[in-house]
Amino acid sequence: MYIEAVPNRNSPPAVLLRETYRENGKIKKRTLLNLTSWPAEQVEGLRIILKGGTALPPGERPFTIARSLPHGHVAAVLGAIRDTGLDRILGPENSRPCKLIVAMIVSRIIAPASKLATARMLDEPTACASTGKVLGLGTVVAAELYEALDWLSARQPEVEKQLARQHLEGGCLVLYDVSSSYVEGRCCDLAEFGYNRDGKKGKMQIVYGLLCAASGCPVAVEVFGGNTGDPKTLATQIEKLKQRFGLQRVVLVGDRGMITDARIREELAPAGFDWITALRAPAIQALAADQGPLQMSFFDERDMAEIDSPDYPGERLIVCRNRELTVERARKRRELLDATENELARIKVAVARKREPLRGKDRIGVAVGEVIGKYKMAKHFDLTIEDASFSFRRNEARIAAEAALDGLYVIRTNLPKEAIGAEDAVSAYKNLAQVERAFRSLKTADLDIRPIYHWLSDRVRAHVFLCMLAYYVEWHMRRKLAPMLFDDEDKDAALASRPSPVAKAPRSDKAKAKAAGKMTEDGQPVHSFHTLMADLGTLCLNEVVAAANPNYVLMMITRPTTIQQKALELLGAPLTAAQ
């Protein structure tokens, strides 16, 4: 380290504490601290120390670290927020509500917690990261965070409009899917009992629908009552795309439970929107029945074929067969059939035994029902239950009929061949996996959208929107950090190499090499997103007190490691005490 005076035009020179470092064989320098405001004698004392001299009496330490706060992960997330322009979209940037929302986004990514816990993490006396210090928040109380959520709720329509302007355009693919999360308590007007995706019995829930660009980048989210069926959420999304975002024509991609015949007829067609979806299993069975348009001979040598059906006039049906999925479903069915049969055999033995046999049609039926319900194989067994007897056998005809459709799915779209080829239509539908990935990130350890403790409807909506914005930032961070993560940084090349869009998406050679060797191309350990954030968190922001002037506090950042430096460079995040 050394001190350098840098000319500053018509102002006095800037006095900077700097250090040199080597990068890619080149010697570079960076500024560690601006000393311009220091008294001259203090600067000179530091200069003496840096040269190995002593500016203080022996035994007295020239500097004391009064406090050290984890900082690198905060700098990384703030850098990503500014790189995406999200802070400007939220705006006004320097307003306290905006700073608090930015702070909550940072906290949601690095350490998701309740609003009360987040307030403690941001408040100056109890801070456990540099977020509050860097943003200049000072004292933070939970009530302020709730008020900031109200501010965000009012801003949501405009923020989503700006995001749509950046990531959506007329005629583009728009992915839409729905999920749910459970709610603690019973006071929220949105909380209802409904189709439970979380496996939380007895818990009320909310439903939320996520709109994403074709790349998987989230654009908008909307919260619905917990008993809202997936198709009923579609109308508001069409209105949002058409009215609020000003998109007169888009291709809406939704799953088979979302884009139904009724939704196509009553909502998508009147709006002039195109769509891509898939058929449900009963509809596929109907196409394959009685020498219908779907014949298994199509798939002797190929995995995809287009068919026509009078039941779907003006539409294209693209039939696909995933060979790997075919094998997997056959294996799983075989295991479930065997498990069901073994337990039914035990019941049969219990009914037939001489000592304390199982008797009564109702009692036997309850025992059988538990087994059938457990493995969900009722349709594949013929059961005979009497007061003193029980028998069963597999229904081989039904099993064979189901097995014939293993790995089979049918893409359905109103787009003509001139607008989109069969392979691109299949790929577009499979892109819904991007939305599922978003839901996993929102729900699990990434962002912890659940459980939801808010009971005011607007607060619940704001909480979900805040989590979506956090995922928006994380999505962009993952793309830039991909060379350092197990994530595939060359997905396009990998997808281009697969024999057909029906096949499982392969990993690129780069991703395989990283996974095999656990090392990046430049010889550094490969990280998950979480472990990289934890690594960055060891880069600290220190409050340093000089013995020569105890009233003067310096802010100094510890020297980054090679991994930390690379991550910050990939993100374009400046490593300064004041962001």
Secondary structure, DSSP 8 states (H G I E B T S, - for coil): -EEEEEEETTEEEEEEEEEEEEETTEEEEEEEEE-TTS-HHHHHHHHHHHTT---S-TT--SEEEEEEEE-HHHHHHHHHHHHHTHHHHH--TTSHHHHHHHHHHHHHHHS---HHHHHHHHSGGG-SSSHHHHHT--S--HHHHHHHHHHHHHHHHHHHHHHHHHH--TT-EEEEEEEEEEBSSS--TT-B----SS--TT--EEEEEEEEETTS-EEEEEEEETT--GGGGHHHHHHIIIIIS--S--EEE--TTTS-HHHIIIIIHHHT-EEEEE--HHHHHHHHSTT-S--GGGGSS-SEEEE--TTSTT-EEEEEE-HHHHHHHHHHHHHHHHHHHHHHHHHHHHHH-SSS----HHHHHHHHHHHHHHHT-GGGEEEEE-SS-EEEEE-HHHHHHHHTTTTEEEEEE---TTT--HHHHHHHHHTHHHHHHHHHHHHSTTT---SB---SHHHHHHHHHHHHHHHHHHHHHHHHHGGGBSS-S-HHHHHHHSS-TTS-----HHHHHHHHHSB-TTS-B-B-HHHHHHHHHTSEEEEEEETTEEEEEEEEE----HHHHHHHHHHT----S--
